[in-house]
Amino acid sequence: MRHLSTRVPRITGRRALGAVTAGLIAAAGLGVSAQAAPATAPARTPAASGHEGLALTPPMGFNNWNSTHCRDEFNESMVKGIADLFVERGLKDAGYEYVNLDDCWALPERDAGGQLVPDPKRFPNGIKAVADYVHSKGLKFGIYTSAGTKTCSDIGFPGALGHEYSDARQFADWGVDYLKYDNCNNQGVDAKKRYTTMRDALAATGRPIVYSICEWGQNKPWEWAGDLGQLWRTTGDISDSWSSMSSIMKANLELAPYAHPGGWNDPDMLEVGNGGMTDTEYRTHFSMWSIMAAPLLIGSDLRTAPESAFEILTNDEVVAVDQDPLGKQGEVVSSEGGRWVVSKELADGSRAVALFNESSRAQRIETTAKAVGLPQARGYTMRDLWKHADTNTTGTIAATVPAHGTVLVRVNADKKWAQYPPAVDVSAEGGAVTEAGRTERITSEAADLGGNAAHSVSVALTGPEGWRITPRSATSARALKPGGTLATDWDVTVPAGTSAGDHDLTLTARHRTRSGAWLTSTVPVTVRVGVPLPAGESALSDADPLSSTNGWGPVERDRSVGESGTGDGGPITIGGKEFTKGLGVHAPSSVEYYLGGECSRVTAQVGVDDESGDRGSVAFEVWADETRAASTGTVTHADPARAVSADVSGADVVRLVVTDAGDGMDYDHADWADVRVTCA
């Protein structure tokens, strides 16, 4: 993965997500089932630091790096402002306590006595003054350095290798409560040895300091870091993008057996509020970090963050899942077709259950109380932790989840289940890809999942302006008995001129409880609209895709991938040859086009773009509906452009897939150069 900053040494050391990530990322790129295999954790040994009671729940707080990097706005004023906001905006009350500095707080050279020197421009009053201010707010203070000769910034600030005891003493004297210990410029010294030395140095100070081992998962720290510190990074750096967050999440999910009170898998900091994802994606980010018992370190500048970020970060019911004292990390129950179910055992015997939709369109996700580990019972109480609403179910846990969304519920066997209204599951199924001007039949269903009746049930389906939607069967029922359903057929006519891609309709269901209150459920219904391609041979980069996902930045047309905004790439160049047409992507990537059964062949010249230098290894695949029609195997930066030709006869959809070839997202700039399709 690319870390978009000036920290070049960190990029080279931390881009690959490692073997633990590679299989799941490849599966995600292909859109196939990817269920995390259970790991076997060794016997748990508490960190021998003399402070074994630290971080009995995952640390919560703030770190500036994701929002500021080494820019000028990282300074004393910012840090104090964050501490103020923790108190003023309820973050302290929600459980956030650490205000942590990242890289670039020091001068590039130590003083004559070998001591670290705070940057007087950023911190004119020194570090202790800032720590004292944070402590005055009833909060704790953290700092950063690296287990190497230099930190990870390309400026090269002093690292702690060879200075562990003196640096630890300085940190303790300043009032540091948390140390993030990075992995750059480590001179090839054994990781466990380096991190053990700092563990001993911190212990020698006598001050309780939470020890964050930021080793990036390179040497499987989950297998040994529990003897040294309280949390350990399991992956490379996160970025503020869906692909980065979701791939890191899937890698971390594999490691559930290693988490325990006082020792946590760390999939890196939160990006909530930085602007690179939607609020739906940020709620997924926060939900999944919480169900994984991950540290919750805010990575946005709260002085400028939108109100929606505060609403997500201060959801105390979701925070309670993360902070549950049992200390279990959620485990994958199932994963198929982008539909994930993750269950976390909680101290009161209930289960937190995440229904996570990885795909780009709304999907119904279902599991059962038994599957998530709950005992047999007549009824269960189910609380939606984002809607803050209680319902009952006889055992089915289901929801229609928006694209990239997560429904997070807390479920428990409850003798008093009947005091809550029944859960009414609302969903709809349509056909395959349709075209503008066509009328498609969609069937919706409202189902009573509870142990008592839902009364006065009604449904309505609405769409964007210009869409014509007509019910063809009953839209209401006097009552639904437990297990009963109201199925409704709808004719949906797509307006002429509708663009290619996924379009959401809105399905709304209402029902009345025994007390007379009305409950409303609203879910998206995704309709996929395709635009026929022209007859003859044409460039796919001239057509609008049905959908696209990309490892970094948007998929580019007739440009290489730039990893950030649209149009920021360069010319498509493979092996010194420049191509004027094509698609620039970054693994893992998938781009779909509508063929409508009218096309016969897709051809391309594929390879790693020259801008990747001596890095990058990928694999290209062409899928015709659910059949793999062509595959290159591994292609590296050293390979010239490779010709691909795939028979797509009769297929409705072609999918152009690039995986990371199983070795992580390491500058995987991949080009579908001169990609063309031949249609009737």
MOWOJO-V510797 format. One record per helix or strand of 3 or more residues. SS is the DSSP state (H for helix, E for strand). FROM is the first residue (numbers start at 1). TO is the last residue. If there is no record, write none. Layout:
<<SS;FROM;TO> <SS;FROM;TO>>
//
This chain:
<<H;8;14> <H;19;30> <E;60;63> <H;65;68> <H;76;88> <H;91;94> <E;98;100> <H;126;136> <E;140;146> <H;164;174> <E;178;182> <H;191;205> <E;210;213> <H;221;223> <H;225;227> <E;231;233> <H;242;253> <H;256;258> <E;263;266> <H;279;291> <E;296;298> <H;307;313> <H;316;322> <E;331;336> <E;339;345> <E;351;357> <E;363;368> <E;380;384> <E;389;393> <E;396;401> <E;406;413> <H;417;419> <E;424;429> <E;439;448> <E;454;462> <E;468;471> <E;476;480> <E;485;493> <E;501;512> <E;518;530> <E;536;539> <H;540;542> <E;547;549> <E;572;574> <E;577;579> <E;582;586> <E;589;594> <E;599;608> <H;610;612> <E;617;624> <E;627;636> <E;642;647> <E;653;659> <E;669;679>>
//
